[in-house]
Amino acid sequence: MTPAQKEKGESELRGIRRESRALFWAAAIFSVFVNILMLTGPIYMLQIYDRVLGSRSEATLIALTLLMAFFFLIMGVLDYARGRVLARIGATFQARLDRRVFSAVLRREAVAAGTGQRTTNTLRDLESVQRLLSSPVFAAVFDIPWTPIFLAGILIFHPYLGYLALSGGAVLVFITILNQLLTSGPVTSANTATMKADQLAEQLRGEAEMVRALGMSDSAFERWHQARAASLNDTILSSDRAGKFAAISKTFRMFLQSAMLGLGAWLVLRGELSPGAMIAGSILLGRALAPIDMAIGQWQLVQRARHGWQRLVELLSEVPPEAPRTRLPRPRGLLKAENLTVVPPGQSQASLRMINFEVHPGEALGIIGPSGAGKSSLARTITGVWRPAGGKIRLDGAALDQFEPATLGQHIGYLPQRVQLFDGTIAENIAGLSMTPDDAAVVEAAKKAAAHEMILRLPDGYDTKVTGGGGMLSGGQMQRIGLARAMYGNPVILVLDEPNSNLDNEGSQALNTAVREVKAQGGAILIMAHRPSAITECELLLVLDHGMSKAFGPRDEILNRTVQNAEAIRSTVAQGKSGGVS
């Protein structure tokens, strides 16, 4: 990431923070009066020792006490109001960034998923910044400027008291700086180790069935426990260091207040200070150093927020906001690739080079080739997950980047190799997690995918609850529900990546029926396939090999030219059309 990119991310975050400028000013104004009213305690003690005890006037004591209670009540109300303002600053910051960060995380994760890269959960980083902005430790930021004023007040009582307070404050500042320097590394290591352990745990949890079936439980535990132990060691180290500095700070502050009383008592004995000033100086010192002590005690929260801010800057710099685009009319199912070259994110070698093809409405294109030929790369590029490094993919004449991502998702349905469902009902999954699914459109998509009867046989039909792993559903059932999801909303292009990998004969026939129906309605279909039965309904064939187009044209002609067992494949295709076993 270049300094210019980082500056863009910083500017975006600072700009959103500046939107709460009025709330910051409100918190600052409340802080002014809160800190002024903090002088109530020292002034009250000063008056008690120097005025009430000397005059022995109960009326004066009652009046001062009532006045003190009133001022403390006002201070409490203002402090409470400041806390509410800070809470809203944090909430506003998070609310303004929720969609931006969520969208950026999805875009980055979608890119990383195809490359095997691992990324951090930046949504947690946003939450850590929000917690700091809403916390009492952030209120200390508004209180720290008053520390020199309180120290100056002590200096007015007597120079010696001022010198002791200033030197003590300098020591606490030094402890704060040392705390930041010595705990930053362990905190970063602890966070990284914890993230790795959590990621491994999520992987093992998601594949728990396979782990148990292959007898990997003990090995998996050892690997997870090793990552967990590293996380625990770093966490303990960072906690020990932070706790040590917090204890030193607290102990030194208590000692400093006692030392202030001792020095004040000596000055009283010498006749250079009144007893009231001695007590007031001690109270002022405690108030002056409280923000520093608060910052040290809550330093882990500050550290998490600081690292979270840095990762947010990296995310927003790496994934800039989507530029607004003119809304184009609904396209026809005309898809064209022009000298398409694709380089997977984070890599230097192209997975697709100079690919050309054209699919018209009502046609199906089969894309075949060995593993690693670039079929999935092409699917990710057509659906807009990856951007071309060269050339264009055009939908009805418009390049894909001319469509809003959400709009493009409505025009292009996608069935990935591995179908993933989400917690919710089957209807909600087919409707793409819509909060208000269109029941008629859900049923229509399921019928097109030939999944309607299968869904009705489930315990609660379309309202059957499923989990991320599919729950009681088989791989074939999940794939047919995924096909219905891809067809929801009548997309003009359908991209199917190994659509029959988990299907039985009935499922394969249902798939071919769905493909015929989409073509009949004027849609275009691209099928990435290994099994011959998947290209039964394809008029066109594109053969990929090592990322290059080996052949493109009518299916049977391409099979004759490029495939040794073309006759056997045609026989399998013919059986698929007539309802035979694939």
C-alpha positions in Angstrom: 0.0 0.0 0.0 1.5 3.3 -1.1 1.5 6.4 1.2 -1.0 8.1 -1.2 -3.4 5.1 -0.8 -3.0 5.1 3.0 -3.7 8.9 3.0 -6.9 8.3 1.2 -8.0 5.8 3.8 -7.0 8.1 6.6 -8.9 11.0 5.0 -12.0 8.9 4.6 -12.0 7.9 8.3 -11.2 11.5 9.4 -14.0 12.8 7.2 -16.5 10.6 8.8 -15.3 11.4 12.2 -15.6 15.1 11.4 -19.3 14.6 10.7 -19.7 14.4 14.5 -17.9 17.7 15.0 -21.0 19.2 16.7 -21.1 16.3 19.1 -17.4 16.7 19.8 -17.9 20.4 20.6 -20.8 19.5 22.9 -18.6 16.9 24.7 -15.8 19.6 25.0 -18.2 22.2 26.4 -19.6 19.7 28.9 -16.0 18.8 29.9 -15.2 22.5 30.5 -18.0 22.8 33.1 -17.4 19.3 34.5 -13.7 20.2 35.2 -14.6 23.6 36.6 -17.0 21.9 38.9 -14.3 19.5 39.9 -12.9 22.4 41.9 -15.9 22.1 44.2 -14.2 19.6 46.4 -10.9 21.4 46.9 -12.7 24.8 47.5 -15.1 23.2 49.9 -12.3 21.7 51.9 -10.4 24.9 51.8 -13.4 26.8 53.2 -14.0 24.2 55.9 -10.5 24.3 57.3 -9.8 28.0 56.8 -13.2 29.5 57.5 -15.7 27.1 59.3 -13.3 25.6 61.8 -11.9 29.0 62.6 -15.2 30.7 63.1 -17.1 27.6 64.4 -20.1 28.8 62.5 -22.7 26.1 61.8 -24.7 28.4 59.5 -21.6 28.8 57.3 -21.1 25.0 57.3 -24.7 24.3 56.3 -24.6 26.9 53.5 -21.3 25.6 52.2 -22.5 22.0 52.3 -25.7 22.8 50.5 -23.8 24.7 47.8 -21.3 21.9 47.5 -24.1 19.3 47.1 -25.7 21.5 44.4 -22.5 21.9 42.5 -21.8 18.1 42.6 -25.3 17.4 41.4 -24.8 19.7 38.4 -21.4 18.1 37.8 -23.0 14.6 37.8 -25.7 15.6 35.4 -23.2 17.2 33.0 -20.8 14.2 33.3 -23.8 11.9 32.5 -24.7 14.1 29.5 -21.1 14.0 28.3 -21.2 10.2 28.5 -24.4 10.1 26.4 -22.8 12.4 23.8 -19.7 10.2 23.6 -21.9 7.1 23.2 -23.6 8.8 20.3 -20.3 9.8 18.7 -19.2 6.2 18.7 -22.6 5.0 17.5 -22.6 7.6 14.7 -19.1 6.7 13.6 -20.0 3.0 13.4 -23.4 3.6 11.7 -21.8 5.7 9.0 -19.1 3.1 8.4 -21.1 -0.1 8.7 -22.2 -0.4 5.1 -18.9 0.9 3.7 -16.8 -1.5 5.8 -19.2 -4.4 5.3 -19.2 -3.9 1.6 -15.4 -3.5 1.5 -15.0 -6.7 3.6 -17.2 -8.7 1.3 -15.4 -7.4 -1.8 -12.0 -8.2 -0.3 -13.2 -11.6 1.0 -14.7 -12.5 -2.4 -11.4 -11.8 -4.1 -9.4 -13.6 -1.4 -11.7 -16.7 -1.5 -10.5 -17.5 -5.0 -6.8 -17.1 -4.1 -6.6 -18.8 -0.8 -5.6 -15.6 1.0 -6.6 -15.0 4.6 -7.9 -11.6 5.8 -8.8 -10.1 9.2 -12.3 -9.4 10.3 -12.3 -5.7 10.0 -15.9 -5.5 11.3 -14.4 -6.2 14.7 -11.9 -3.5 14.2 -14.7 -1.0 13.6 -16.3 -2.2 16.8 -13.1 -1.7 18.8 -12.8 1.9 17.5 -16.5 2.5 18.4 -16.0 1.2 21.9 -13.1 3.5 22.5 -15.1 6.6 21.3 -17.9 5.6 23.7 -15.7 4.8 26.7 -14.7 6.8 29.7 -11.1 6.6 28.6 -12.0 8.8 25.6 -13.5 11.3 28.0 -10.1 11.5 29.5 -8.9 13.1 26.2 -11.1 16.1 27.1 -9.9 16.1 30.7 -6.2 15.9 30.1 -5.9 19.6 28.9 -7.1 20.6 32.4 -4.2 18.7 34.1 -1.8 21.7 33.7 -4.5 24.0 35.0 -4.9 21.9 38.2 -1.2 21.7 38.6 -0.9 25.4 38.2 -3.5 25.8 41.0 -1.4 23.6 43.3 1.6 25.8 42.4 -0.4 28.9 43.6 -0.8 27.3 47.0 2.9 26.9 47.4 5.9 26.4 45.0 7.1 23.3 46.7 3.7 21.6 46.3 3.7 22.6 42.6 7.2 21.2 42.1 6.2 17.9 43.6 3.0 17.7 41.5 4.8 18.6 38.3 7.6 16.0 38.9 5.0 13.4 39.8 3.0 14.2 36.7 6.1 13.9 34.6 6.8 10.4 36.1 3.3 9.3 35.2 3.6 10.6 31.7 6.9 8.7 31.4 5.1 5.5 32.6 2.4 6.1 30.0 4.9 6.4 27.2 6.8 3.4 28.4 3.6 1.4 28.7 2.8 2.1 25.0 6.3 1.2 23.9 6.6 -2.1 25.8 3.0 -3.4 25.4 2.5 -2.6 21.7 4.4 -5.6 20.4 2.9 -8.2 22.7 -0.6 -6.9 22.1 -0.1 -7.1 18.3 1.3 -10.6 18.6 -1.5 -11.7 20.9 -4.1 -10.3 18.4 -2.5 -12.1 15.5 -2.1 -15.4 17.3 -5.7 -15.2 18.5 -7.0 -14.5 15.0 -5.0 -17.5 13.6 -6.4 -19.8 16.4 -9.9 -18.6 15.7 -9.6 -19.1 12.0 -8.3 -22.7 12.5 -11.1 -23.4 14.9 -13.7 -22.1 12.4 -12.2 -24.3 9.7 -12.2 -27.4 11.9 -15.8 -26.6 13.1 -17.0 -26.3 9.5 -15.4 -29.6 8.5 -16.2 -31.4 11.8 -17.8 -34.4 10.0 -14.7 -35.0 7.8 -12.3 -34.5 10.8 -14.1 -37.2 12.8 -14.6 -39.5 9.8 -10.9 -39.5 8.9 -9.8 -39.9 12.5 -8.1 -36.4 12.5 -9.6 -35.3 15.9 -6.4 -35.8 18.0 -4.2 -34.2 15.3 -6.6 -31.4 14.8 -6.7 -30.7 18.5 -2.9 -30.7 18.8 -2.7 -28.2 15.9 -5.4 -26.0 17.3 -4.0 -26.3 20.9 -0.6 -25.2 19.6 -2.1 -22.1 18.0 -4.2 -21.5 21.1 -1.2 -21.9 23.4 0.8 -19.3 21.3 -2.2 -16.9 21.6 -2.5 -17.5 25.3 1.2 -16.9 25.9 1.2 -13.6 24.1 -2.1 -12.6 25.8 -0.6 -13.3 29.2 2.6 -11.4 28.3 0.7 -8.4 27.1 -1.7 -8.6 30.1 1.2 -8.9 32.6 2.9 -5.9 31.1 -0.2 -3.8 31.0 -1.1 -4.9 34.5 2.4 -4.1 35.8 2.2 -0.5 34.4 -1.3 -0.1 35.8 -0.2 -1.2 39.2 2.9 1.1 39.1 0.8 4.0 38.0 -1.9 3.4 40.7 0.6 2.9 43.5 2.7 5.9 42.5 -0.4 8.1 42.3 -1.5 7.1 45.8 2.0 7.6 47.1 2.1 11.0 45.4 -1.1 12.1 47.1 0.2 11.0 50.5 3.5 12.7 49.8 1.6 15.9 48.9 -0.2 15.7 52.3 3.1 15.1 54.1 4.8 18.0 52.3 1.7 20.2 53.0 1.8 19.2 56.7 5.5 20.2 56.9 4.7 23.6 55.3 1.7 24.1 57.7 4.1 23.4 60.6 6.5 26.1 59.2 3.5 28.5 58.9 3.9 28.7 55.1 0.6 27.0 54.3 -2.9 26.8 55.7 -4.4 23.3 56.6 -7.2 23.9 54.0 -4.7 24.5 51.2 -2.9 21.3 52.3 -6.1 19.2 51.8 -7.2 21.1 48.7 -3.8 20.6 47.1 -4.0 16.8 47.6 -7.5 16.7 46.1 -6.4 18.8 43.1 -3.4 16.5 42.5 -5.7 13.5 42.4 -8.0 15.2 40.0 -5.1 16.4 37.8 -3.6 12.9 37.5 -6.8 10.9 37.2 -7.0 11.1 33.3 -3.5 9.8 33.0 -4.2 7.0 35.4 -7.4 6.2 33.5 -5.5 6.0 30.2 -2.9 3.6 31.7 -5.6 1.4 33.3 -7.5 1.1 30.0 -4.5 0.9 27.7 -5.6 -2.4 26.2 -8.8 -0.8 24.9 -6.7 2.1 23.5 -4.3 -0.4 21.8 -7.1 -2.4 20.3 -8.7 0.7 18.9 -5.4 2.0 17.6 -4.7 -1.2 15.7 -8.3 -1.4 14.6 -8.0 2.2 13.2 -4.9 1.2 11.3 -6.5 -1.9 9.8 -9.6 0.2 8.8 -7.2 2.6 7.0 -5.7 -0.4 5.2 -9.1 -1.8 4.2 -10.5 1.5 3.0 -7.3 2.3 1.1 -7.2 -1.2 -0.5 -10.9 -1.3 -1.4 -12.1 2.2 -2.5 -15.8 3.0 -2.6 -17.7 2.0 -5.7 -18.2 5.0 -8.0 -21.9 5.7 -8.8 -22.9 4.4 -12.3 -25.7 5.3 -14.6 -28.5 2.8 -14.3 -28.7 0.9 -17.6 -31.8 -0.8 -18.9 -32.3 -4.5 -18.3 -29.9 -6.2 -20.8 -30.6 -9.1 -23.1 -28.7 -12.4 -22.7 -25.9 -11.4 -25.0 -22.5 -12.0 -23.5 -19.2 -11.4 -25.3 -15.6 -11.8 -24.2 -13.0 -9.7 -26.0 -9.3 -10.6 -25.6 -10.0 -11.4 -22.0 -7.0 -11.7 -19.7 -7.3 -12.4 -16.0 -4.6 -12.2 -13.3 -5.8 -13.6 -9.9 -5.5 -10.9 -7.2 -2.1 -11.1 -5.4 -0.5 -13.2 -8.2 1.6 -12.2 -11.2 0.8 -15.0 -13.6 -2.4 -14.8 -15.7 -5.0 -17.6 -15.2 -6.7 -16.7 -18.5 -5.1 -15.2 -21.6 -6.7 -13.6 -24.7 -10.0 -15.4 -24.4 -12.7 -14.7 -27.0 -16.3 -16.0 -27.2 -19.8 -14.9 -27.8 -23.1 -16.3 -26.4 -26.5 -15.1 -27.7 -29.9 -15.2 -26.0 -31.3 -18.7 -25.9 -27.9 -20.3 -26.2 -25.8 -22.4 -23.7 -22.0 -22.5 -23.7 -20.2 -25.4 -22.2 -16.7 -24.6 -20.9 -14.5 -27.7 -20.5 -10.9 -28.4 -19.7 -8.6 -30.1 -17.2 -8.3 -28.9 -13.6 -6.5 -25.6 -13.4 -7.4 -24.7 -17.0 -9.1 -21.4 -15.8 -12.8 -22.4 -15.7 -13.5 -21.1 -12.2 -11.4 -18.0 -13.0 -13.7 -17.3 -15.9 -16.8 -17.8 -13.7 -15.5 -15.3 -11.1 -14.7 -12.8 -13.8 -18.1 -13.0 -15.5 -19.9 -12.6 -12.2 -17.8 -9.5 -11.4 -15.8 -10.9 -8.5 -12.5 -10.5 -10.3 -11.7 -7.7 -12.7 -10.1 -8.3 -16.0 -6.4 -7.4 -16.3 -6.9 -6.9 -20.0 -9.7 -7.1 -22.5 -13.4 -6.8 -21.7 -16.5 -8.9 -20.9 -19.6 -7.2 -22.3 -23.2 -7.8 -21.4 -25.5 -6.5 -24.1 -22.6 -4.3 -25.4 -21.8 -2.7 -22.0 -18.7 -3.7 -20.1 -19.4 -5.3 -16.7 -17.8 -2.5 -14.8 -20.6 -0.2 -16.1 -23.1 -1.9 -14.0 -23.6 -1.4 -10.2 -22.4 -4.6 -8.4 -25.9 -5.2 -6.9 -27.5 -4.6 -10.3 -25.1 -7.0 -12.0 -26.0 -9.6 -9.5 -29.6 -9.3 -10.5 -28.7 -9.8 -14.2 -26.2 -12.7 -13.7 -27.2 -15.7 -11.7 -24.3 -17.8 -10.2 -24.0 -21.3 -8.9 -20.5 -21.8 -7.5 -18.8 -25.2 -7.2 -19.4 -25.3 -3.5 -22.9 -24.2 -2.5 -23.1 -22.5 0.8 -26.4 -21.9 2.5 -27.0 -19.4 5.4 -28.9 -19.6 8.6 -32.6 -19.1 7.8 -35.4 -20.7 5.8 -35.1 -22.3 2.4 -37.2 -19.5 1.0 -34.9 -16.8 2.5 -31.9 -18.6 1.0 -33.5 -18.8 -2.4 -34.4 -15.1 -2.2 -30.7 -14.2 -1.5 -31.3 -13.4 2.2 -34.0 -10.8 1.4 -35.7 -9.6 4.5 -39.0 -9.7 2.6 -38.8 -12.5 0.1 -41.2 -12.5 -2.8 -43.0 -15.8 -2.3 -44.2 -16.0 -5.9 -40.7 -15.4 -7.2 -39.2 -17.9 -4.8 -41.6 -20.6 -5.9 -41.1 -19.7 -9.6 -37.3 -20.0 -9.2 -37.6 -23.3 -7.4 -39.9 -24.6 -10.2 -37.4 -23.5 -12.9 -34.6 -25.3 -11.0 -36.9 -28.4 -10.8 -36.5 -28.2 -7.0 -40.1 -27.4 -6.1 -41.3 -30.9 -5.5 -38.1 -31.7 -3.6 -38.6 -28.7 -1.3 -42.3 -29.6 -0.6 -41.2 -33.0 0.7 -39.1 -31.3 3.4 -40.6 -31.1 7.0 -41.8 -27.5 6.7 -41.4 -27.0 2.9 -40.1 -23.6 2.0 -40.1 -22.6 5.7 -37.7 -25.4 6.6 -34.9 -23.9 8.7 -31.4 -24.6 7.5 -27.9 -23.7 8.8 -24.7 -22.6 7.1 -23.7 -26.2 6.5 -27.1 -27.2 5.1 -28.2 -29.1 8.2 -30.2 -32.2 7.2 -29.9 -31.4 3.4 -27.7 -33.6 1.2 -25.1 -32.2 -1.2 -27.5 -32.7 -4.1 -30.4 -31.0 -2.4 -28.2 -28.0 -1.5 -27.0 -27.8 -5.1 -30.6 -27.7 -6.4 -31.5 -25.0 -3.9 -28.4 -23.1 -5.0 -29.5 -23.4 -8.6 -32.9 -22.0 -7.6 -31.1 -19.1 -5.8 -29.1 -18.4 -9.0 -32.4 -18.3 -11.0 -34.3 -16.1 -8.5 -35.3 -12.8 -10.2 -35.0 -14.2 -13.8 -31.4 -13.3 -14.5 -30.5 -13.0 -18.2 -27.2 -14.8 -17.8 -26.7 -18.0 -15.7 -23.2 -19.1 -14.8 -23.1 -22.7 -13.5 -19.7 -23.9 -12.1 -19.7 -27.7 -12.0 -23.5 -27.7 -11.5 -24.0 -31.5 -11.4 -21.0 -32.5 -9.2 -23.3 -33.6 -6.4 -26.4 -34.5 -8.4 -27.8 -38.0 -9.0 -29.6 -39.0 -12.2 -32.8 -37.3 -11.1 -30.9 -34.1 -10.2 -29.0 -34.1 -13.5 -32.3 -34.4 -15.4 -33.7 -31.6 -13.3 -30.7 -29.5 -14.2 -31.1 -30.1 -17.9 -34.8 -29.2 -17.7 -33.9 -25.9 -15.9 -31.3 -25.1 -18.6 -33.9 -25.7 -21.4 -36.4 -23.4 -19.6 -34.0 -20.6 -19.2 -33.0 -20.8 -22.9 -36.6 -20.8 -23.9 -37.1 -17.6 -22.0 -34.2 -15.9 -23.9 -31.5 -16.3 -21.2 -27.9 -17.4 -21.9 -26.1 -20.0 -19.9 -22.5 -20.8 -19.3 -21.7 -24.2 -17.8 -18.2 -25.0 -16.5 -18.1 -28.8 -16.6 -16.1 -32.0 -16.1 -18.9 -34.5 -16.6 -20.3 -34.9 -20.2 -23.9 -34.9 -19.0 -23.5 -31.2 -17.9 -23.1 -30.1 -21.5 -26.2 -31.9 -22.8 -28.1 -28.7 -23.5 -25.1 -26.7 -24.8 -25.0 -25.6 -28.4 -21.5 -24.1 -28.0 -18.3 -25.4 -26.5 -15.2 -23.6 -25.3 -12.2 -25.7 -24.5 -9.6 -24.2 -22.1 -6.1 -25.4 -21.5 -3.6 -23.7 -19.3 -5.6 -20.5 -19.4 -5.8 -20.3 -23.1 -8.6 -21.0 -25.6 -7.9 -24.2 -27.4 -11.2 -24.2 -29.4 -14.5 -22.5 -29.5 -17.5 -23.2 -31.7 -20.5 -25.6 -32.1 -20.4 -28.4 -29.6 -20.2 -31.5 -31.8 -17.7 -29.9 -34.1 -15.4 -28.9 -31.2 -15.7 -32.4 -29.7 -14.6 -34.0 -33.0 -11.7 -31.7 -33.3 -10.3 -31.6 -29.8 -11.5 -34.6 -27.8 -10.2 -38.2 -28.4 -13.3 -39.9 -27.0 -15.7 -37.6 -28.7 -18.0 -40.4 -29.8 -18.3 -41.7 -26.2 -19.1 -38.2 -25.0 -21.7 -37.7 -27.7 -23.3 -41.0 -26.7 -23.4 -39.8 -23.0 -24.9 -36.5 -24.1 -27.5 -38.3 -26.2 -28.4 -40.5 -23.2 -28.7 -37.4 -21.0 -31.2 -35.9 -23.4 -33.2 -39.1 -23.5 -33.2 -39.5 -19.7 -30.4 -42.1 -19.4 -27.9 -42.3 -16.5 -25.2 -39.7 -16.6 
